[in-house]
């Protein structure tokens, strides 16, 4: 291979097999490398359910009641792809999601109005609830982030917002802007029948089929059930005080303190698990790609 061809091949490889939307030096990677984000994902779903219009869009267009685990896996895969995939992979995932949303409609439970589920206000709510849950859970679990890093994470996540079709400039990009957004949207939030049903499903979901068979045979699945219930309870306790009150809980500082202690202990426990078991294949592939692409460039 001549030097010119070698350089051309290397240039093509970097463009098609790049570090993605964020990369290993980003705050996004620092946050999302935390295995405790499994709790953050649940917190986000509890929070999102409090928006009646957004919840109606999900309930009327999703099989989450009959395929709860499948939907969780698909959502987790999408998030991992946008965070750790190449730029092309992230953009392709976003394009698929936009095409899916483009043909979905729902009926407002209060007005009877038909609406698109990709309305900017709904997409913005889901985005903010998700990224704020990721960040706040990681911090409360013990991840050290400066105020600049916190704002940097929200700013970086505008790239994820663009993938679902939002104007990045319309999305909160700092902690102060996120807090202001929550203050503005809170009058629209409330507990509905669909939100309550979703919360119950999140707290006590049906077992995946491989685990449900022993239960049908009368075998005990107590430890997995109790472990998951503990995670779900922690996710609920990590909600903002105003959201906990909507779920019928108490917005007491002691509840938040107890949640902080629990999530810190859980983070420490997860940290003892070998990396090869707690990191998914998408993250592992991203690490390998980063090592390869940041190595010494090919000589001409």
Helices and strands as residue ranges (DSSP letters): H 3-16, H 27-32, H 37-48, H 52-59, H 68-84, H 87-102, E 105-107, E 114-116, H 120-140, H 147-156, H 158-163, G 168-170, H 175-185, G 186-188, H 193-203, H 209-216, H 222-237, H 241-246, H 253-271, H 275-278, H 281-293
